[in-house]
Amino acid sequence: MPSADVDVTLTTAAHRNRDKSWQANDIFDIDALSIAVPYCDVVVTERHSCSVLNATKVPRKAGTRVVPTLSDLITILNET
């Protein structure tokens, strides 16, 4: 289940990071990324989630590119 893979990856990373406390929107972000990463070609998200996902190679399994900035998105769109 690709969505569960993303959810578990991001939730586990959040629990392991003792330097960052949970914010109210963290659950919403995880839920949204759990749907977007497995089913979109490109996902733009904040740097931390981008780093966590790309380090675990979850997007590669889904065939998705996850990037942290809109300029990265423009570069990808210009490639096609």
N, CA, C and O atoms as a GROMACS GRO file, in nm:
protein
  320
    1MET      N    1   0.083  -0.116   0.000
    1MET     CA    2   0.000   0.000   0.000
    1MET      C    3   0.089   0.124   0.000
    1MET      O    4   0.146   0.160   0.103
    2PRO      N    5   0.100   0.188  -0.114
    2PRO     CA    6   0.191   0.302  -0.127
    2PRO      C    7   0.161   0.417  -0.032
    2PRO      O    8   0.254   0.479   0.020
    3SER      N    9   0.034   0.447  -0.009
    3SER     CA   10   0.000   0.557   0.081
    3SER      C   11   0.046   0.529   0.223
    3SER      O   12   0.096   0.618   0.292
    4ALA      N   13   0.030   0.406   0.266
    4ALA     CA   14   0.073   0.368   0.401
    4ALA      C   15   0.224   0.377   0.414
    4ALA      O   16   0.275   0.413   0.521
    5ASP      N   17   0.298   0.345   0.308
    5ASP     CA   18   0.443   0.354   0.310
    5ASP      C   19   0.487   0.497   0.337
    5ASP      O   20   0.576   0.521   0.418
    6VAL      N   21   0.426   0.592   0.269
    6VAL     CA   22   0.460   0.733   0.289
    6VAL      C   23   0.421   0.776   0.430
    6VAL      O   24   0.499   0.843   0.498
    7ASP      N   25   0.303   0.740   0.474
    7ASP     CA   26   0.255   0.778   0.607
    7ASP      C   27   0.349   0.726   0.715
    7ASP      O   28   0.390   0.802   0.803
    8VAL      N   29   0.384   0.600   0.710
    8VAL     CA   30   0.471   0.540   0.812
    8VAL      C   31   0.609   0.604   0.808
    8VAL      O   32   0.668   0.629   0.913
    9THR      N   33   0.660   0.630   0.689
    9THR     CA   34   0.792   0.691   0.676
    9THR      C   35   0.796   0.829   0.742
    9THR      O   36   0.887   0.858   0.819
   10LEU      N   37   0.698   0.913   0.711
   10LEU     CA   38   0.697   1.048   0.766
   10LEU      C   39   0.665   1.049   0.916
   10LEU      O   40   0.723   1.128   0.990
   11THR      N   41   0.574   0.965   0.960
   11THR     CA   42   0.539   0.959   1.101
   11THR      C   43   0.657   0.908   1.184
   11THR      O   44   0.686   0.963   1.291
   12THR      N   45   0.724   0.806   1.136
   12THR     CA   46   0.842   0.753   1.206
   12THR      C   47   0.951   0.858   1.216
   12THR      O   48   1.012   0.874   1.321
   13ALA      N   49   0.976   0.929   1.108
   13ALA     CA   50   1.079   1.034   1.109
   13ALA      C   51   1.042   1.144   1.209
   13ALA      O   52   1.129   1.196   1.278
   14ALA      N   53   0.915   1.178   1.216
   14ALA     CA   54   0.872   1.282   1.310
   14ALA      C   55   0.890   1.236   1.455
   14ALA      O   56   0.930   1.316   1.540
   15HIS      N   57   0.861   1.111   1.483
   15HIS     CA   58   0.877   1.060   1.619
   15HIS      C   59   1.024   1.050   1.658
   15HIS      O   60   1.058   1.068   1.775
   16ARG      N   61   1.110   1.022   1.563
   16ARG     CA   62   1.253   1.009   1.592
   16ARG      C   63   1.324   1.143   1.610
   16ARG      O   64   1.430   1.149   1.671
   17ASN      N   65   1.267   1.249   1.557
   17ASN     CA   66   1.329   1.380   1.564
   17ASN      C   67   1.291   1.450   1.695
   17ASN      O   68   1.183   1.508   1.706
   18ARG      N   69   1.379   1.443   1.793
   18ARG     CA   70   1.350   1.501   1.925
   18ARG      C   71   1.366   1.652   1.926
   18ARG      O   72   1.324   1.718   2.020
   19ASP      N   73   1.428   1.708   1.821
   19ASP     CA   74   1.450   1.853   1.815
   19ASP      C   75   1.326   1.929   1.768
   19ASP      O   76   1.320   2.051   1.782
   20LYS      N   77   1.230   1.858   1.712
   20LYS     CA   78   1.112   1.925   1.656
   20LYS      C   79   0.987   1.873   1.727
   20LYS      O   80   0.965   1.753   1.735
   21SER      N   81   0.908   1.965   1.777
   21SER     CA   82   0.782   1.924   1.841
   21SER      C   83   0.672   1.918   1.735
   21SER      O   84   0.679   1.986   1.633
   22TRP      N   85   0.572   1.836   1.762
   22TRP     CA   86   0.460   1.823   1.670
   22TRP      C   87   0.381   1.953   1.664
   22TRP      O   88   0.359   2.019   1.766
   23GLN      N   89   0.339   1.989   1.544
   23GLN     CA   90   0.252   2.104   1.523
   23GLN      C   91   0.116   2.051   1.476
   23GLN      O   92   0.105   1.938   1.429
   24ALA      N   93   0.014   2.132   1.489
   24ALA     CA   94  -0.121   2.091   1.452
   24ALA      C   95  -0.130   2.049   1.305
   24ALA      O   96  -0.202   1.955   1.272
   25ASN      N   97  -0.060   2.116   1.219
   25ASN     CA   98  -0.069   2.086   1.076
   25ASN      C   99   0.015   1.967   1.031
   25ASN      O  100   0.002   1.923   0.917
   26ASP      N  101   0.100   1.914   1.117
   26ASP     CA  102   0.186   1.801   1.077
   26ASP      C  103   0.104   1.681   1.029
   26ASP      O  104   0.141   1.617   0.931
   27ILE      N  105  -0.005   1.651   1.098
   27ILE     CA  106  -0.089   1.538   1.057
   27ILE      C  107  -0.152   1.565   0.921
   27ILE      O  108  -0.159   1.475   0.837
   28PHE      N  109  -0.199   1.687   0.898
   28PHE     CA  110  -0.257   1.721   0.768
   28PHE      C  111  -0.154   1.710   0.657
   28PHE      O  112  -0.184   1.662   0.548
   29ASP      N  113  -0.030   1.754   0.686
   29ASP     CA  114   0.078   1.744   0.587
   29ASP      C  115   0.108   1.599   0.553
   29ASP      O  116   0.123   1.564   0.436
   30ILE      N  117   0.117   1.515   0.655
   30ILE     CA  118   0.144   1.373   0.634
   30ILE      C  119   0.031   1.309   0.553
   30ILE      O  120   0.057   1.231   0.461
   31ASP      N  121  -0.092   1.341   0.588
   31ASP     CA  122  -0.206   1.286   0.513
   31ASP      C  123  -0.202   1.328   0.366
   31ASP      O  124  -0.223   1.245   0.277
   32ALA      N  125  -0.175   1.456   0.342
   32ALA     CA  126  -0.172   1.505   0.203
   32ALA      C  127  -0.057   1.442   0.125
   32ALA      O  128  -0.075   1.402   0.010
   33LEU      N  129   0.059   1.433   0.186
   33LEU     CA  130   0.174   1.372   0.117
   33LEU      C  131   0.154   1.223   0.094
   33LEU      O  132   0.204   1.167  -0.004
   34SER      N  133   0.080   1.158   0.184
   34SER     CA  134   0.052   1.014   0.168
   34SER      C  135  -0.031   0.986   0.044
   34SER      O  136  -0.023   0.878  -0.014
   35ILE      N  137  -0.111   1.082   0.004
   35ILE     CA  138  -0.190   1.068  -0.118
   35ILE      C  139  -0.111   1.117  -0.239
   35ILE      O  140  -0.113   1.054  -0.345
   36ALA      N  141  -0.043   1.228  -0.224
   36ALA     CA  142   0.025   1.290  -0.338
   36ALA      C  143   0.145   1.210  -0.388
   36ALA      O  144   0.159   1.189  -0.508
   37VAL      N  145   0.231   1.166  -0.298
   37VAL     CA  146   0.356   1.101  -0.342
   37VAL      C  147   0.331   0.975  -0.426
   37VAL      O  148   0.394   0.960  -0.530
   38PRO      N  149   0.243   0.886  -0.385
   38PRO     CA  150   0.226   0.764  -0.466
   38PRO      C  151   0.152   0.787  -0.599
   38PRO      O  152   0.163   0.704  -0.690
   39TYR      N  153   0.077   0.896  -0.611
   39TYR     CA  154  -0.012   0.909  -0.726
   39TYR      C  155   0.013   1.030  -0.815
   39TYR      O  156  -0.060   1.050  -0.912
   40CYS      N  157   0.115   1.110  -0.784
   40CYS     CA  158   0.149   1.226  -0.867
   40CYS      C  159   0.287   1.206  -0.930
   40CYS      O  160   0.369   1.131  -0.878
   41ASP      N  161   0.311   1.273  -1.039
   41ASP     CA  162   0.442   1.266  -1.102
   41ASP      C  163   0.545   1.351  -1.029
   41ASP      O  164   0.661   1.312  -1.016
   42VAL      N  165   0.502   1.468  -0.982
   42VAL     CA  166   0.591   1.560  -0.911
   42VAL      C  167   0.516   1.617  -0.791
   42VAL      O  168   0.398   1.650  -0.800
   43VAL      N  169   0.586   1.627  -0.677
   43VAL     CA  170   0.530   1.684  -0.556
   43VAL      C  171   0.628   1.790  -0.505
   43VAL      O  172   0.748   1.764  -0.492
   44VAL      N  173   0.576   1.909  -0.477
   44VAL     CA  174   0.656   2.015  -0.415
   44VAL      C  175   0.611   2.025  -0.270
   44VAL      O  176   0.493   2.046  -0.242
   45THR      N  177   0.706   2.009  -0.179
   45THR     CA  178   0.676   2.016  -0.036
   45THR      C  179   0.789   2.086   0.037
   45THR      O  180   0.890   2.120  -0.024
   46GLU      N  181   0.772   2.108   0.165
   46GLU     CA  182   0.875   2.178   0.241
   46GLU      C  183   1.002   2.092   0.252
   46GLU      O  184   0.997   1.971   0.231
   47ARG      N  185   1.112   2.156   0.284
   47ARG     CA  186   1.244   2.092   0.277
   47ARG      C  187   1.257   1.967   0.366
   47ARG      O  188   1.316   1.868   0.325
   48HIS      N  189   1.203   1.973   0.486
   48HIS     CA  190   1.220   1.859   0.577
   48HIS      C  191   1.153   1.733   0.521
   48HIS      O  192   1.216   1.627   0.515
   49SER      N  193   1.028   1.743   0.482
   49SER     CA  194   0.958   1.627   0.427
   49SER      C  195   1.025   1.579   0.298
   49SER      O  196   1.037   1.459   0.275
   50CYS      N  197   1.067   1.672   0.217
   50CYS     CA  198   1.137   1.636   0.093
   50CYS      C  199   1.262   1.556   0.126
   50CYS      O  200   1.288   1.453   0.063
   51SER      N  201   1.339   1.602   0.221
   51SER     CA  202   1.462   1.534   0.260
   51SER      C  203   1.434   1.394   0.316
   51SER      O  204   1.501   1.298   0.278
   52VAL      N  205   1.336   1.385   0.405
   52VAL     CA  206   1.302   1.255   0.465
   52VAL      C  207   1.257   1.157   0.357
   52VAL      O  208   1.304   1.043   0.354
   53LEU      N  209   1.169   1.200   0.271
   53LEU     CA  210   1.117   1.110   0.168
   53LEU      C  211   1.226   1.066   0.070
   53LEU      O  212   1.238   0.948   0.039
   54ASN      N  213   1.305   1.160   0.023
   54ASN     CA  214   1.409   1.124  -0.074
   54ASN      C  215   1.519   1.038  -0.011
   54ASN      O  216   1.575   0.952  -0.079
   55ALA      N  217   1.549   1.058   0.117
   55ALA     CA  218   1.650   0.976   0.185
   55ALA      C  219   1.604   0.831   0.198
   55ALA      O  220   1.686   0.739   0.195
   56THR      N  221   1.474   0.811   0.212
   56THR     CA  222   1.421   0.675   0.225
   56THR      C  223   1.386   0.611   0.091
   56THR      O  224   1.347   0.494   0.086
   57LYS      N  225   1.400   0.686  -0.016
   57LYS     CA  226   1.373   0.639  -0.153
   57LYS      C  227   1.228   0.599  -0.178
   57LYS      O  228   1.198   0.527  -0.273
   58VAL      N  229   1.138   0.646  -0.093
   58VAL     CA  230   0.996   0.619  -0.112
   58VAL      C  231   0.944   0.676  -0.244
   58VAL      O  232   0.873   0.607  -0.316
   59PRO      N  233   0.978   0.801  -0.279
   59PRO     CA  234   0.928   0.854  -0.407
   59PRO      C  235   0.979   0.776  -0.528
   59PRO      O  236   0.906   0.758  -0.626
   60ARG      N  237   1.102   0.728  -0.522
   60ARG     CA  238   1.156   0.654  -0.635
   60ARG      C  239   1.075   0.527  -0.660
   60ARG      O  240   1.050   0.491  -0.775
   61LYS      N  241   1.034   0.459  -0.553
   61LYS     CA  242   0.951   0.339  -0.567
   61LYS      C  243   0.819   0.371  -0.636
   61LYS      O  244   0.764   0.289  -0.710
   62ALA      N  245   0.768   0.492  -0.612
   62ALA     CA  246   0.640   0.533  -0.669
   62ALA      C  247   0.656   0.599  -0.806
   62ALA      O  248   0.557   0.626  -0.874
   63GLY      N  249   0.780   0.625  -0.846
   63GLY     CA  250   0.802   0.693  -0.973
   63GLY      C  251   0.770   0.841  -0.966
   63GLY      O  252   0.734   0.903  -1.066
   64THR      N  253   0.785   0.899  -0.847
   64THR     CA  254   0.750   1.039  -0.823
   64THR      C  255   0.876   1.118  -0.791
   64THR      O  256   0.968   1.067  -0.726
   65ARG      N  257   0.881   1.240  -0.837
   65ARG     CA  258   0.989   1.330  -0.799
   65ARG      C  259   0.937   1.424  -0.693
   65ARG      O  260   0.836   1.492  -0.713
   66VAL      N  261   1.007   1.430  -0.579
   66VAL     CA  262   0.969   1.518  -0.469
   66VAL      C  263   1.078   1.624  -0.457
   66VAL      O  264   1.195   1.594  -0.440
   67VAL      N  265   1.035   1.749  -0.467
   67VAL     CA  266   1.129   1.862  -0.466
   67VAL      C  267   1.084   1.966  -0.363
   67VAL      O  268   0.967   1.970  -0.326
   68PRO      N  269   1.180   2.050  -0.315
   68PRO     CA  270   1.145   2.146  -0.210
   68PRO      C  271   1.109   2.287  -0.257
   68PRO      O  272   1.062   2.367  -0.176
   69THR      N  273   1.130   2.319  -0.383
   69THR     CA  274   1.103   2.458  -0.425
   69THR      C  275   1.028   2.463  -0.557
   69THR      O  276   1.031   2.368  -0.636
   70LEU      N  277   0.963   2.574  -0.580
   70LEU     CA  278   0.893   2.593  -0.707
   70LEU      C  279   0.991   2.608  -0.822
   70LEU      O  280   0.958   2.574  -0.936
   71SER      N  281   1.110   2.658  -0.796
   71SER     CA  282   1.209   2.667  -0.904
   71SER      C  283   1.252   2.527  -0.950
   71SER      O  284   1.281   2.507  -1.068
   72ASP      N  285   1.256   2.432  -0.857
   72ASP     CA  286   1.282   2.293  -0.896
   72ASP      C  287   1.170   2.239  -0.984
   72ASP      O  288   1.195   2.166  -1.079
   73LEU      N  289   1.047   2.276  -0.951
   73LEU     CA  290   0.932   2.234  -1.033
   73LEU      C  291   0.943   2.291  -1.174
   73LEU      O  292   0.918   2.221  -1.272
   74ILE      N  293   0.980   2.417  -1.184
   74ILE     CA  294   0.995   2.480  -1.316
   74ILE      C  295   1.103   2.408  -1.397
   74ILE      O  296   1.086   2.385  -1.516
   75THR      N  297   1.211   2.372  -1.333
   75THR     CA  298   1.318   2.298  -1.401
   75THR      C  299   1.265   2.164  -1.454
   75THR      O  300   1.292   2.127  -1.568
   76ILE      N  301   1.189   2.094  -1.372
   76ILE     CA  302   1.133   1.966  -1.414
   76ILE      C  303   1.037   1.985  -1.530
   76ILE      O  304   1.040   1.908  -1.627
   77LEU      N  305   0.952   2.086  -1.523
   77LEU     CA  306   0.855   2.111  -1.630
   77LEU      C  307   0.925   2.149  -1.761
   77LEU      O  308   0.874   2.117  -1.869
   78ASN      N  309   1.038   2.216  -1.753
   78ASN     CA  310   1.114   2.253  -1.872
   78ASN      C  311   1.188   2.135  -1.933
   78ASN      O  312   1.229   2.141  -2.049
   79GLU      N  313   1.206   2.027  -1.856
   79GLU     CA  314   1.273   1.908  -1.906
   79GLU      C  315   1.184   1.832  -2.006
   79GLU      O  316   1.235   1.762  -2.093
   80THR      N  317   1.055   1.847  -1.993
   80THR     CA  318   0.965   1.766  -2.076
   80THR      C  319   0.926   1.838  -2.203
   80THR      O  320   0.850   1.784  -2.284
   0.00000   0.00000   0.00000
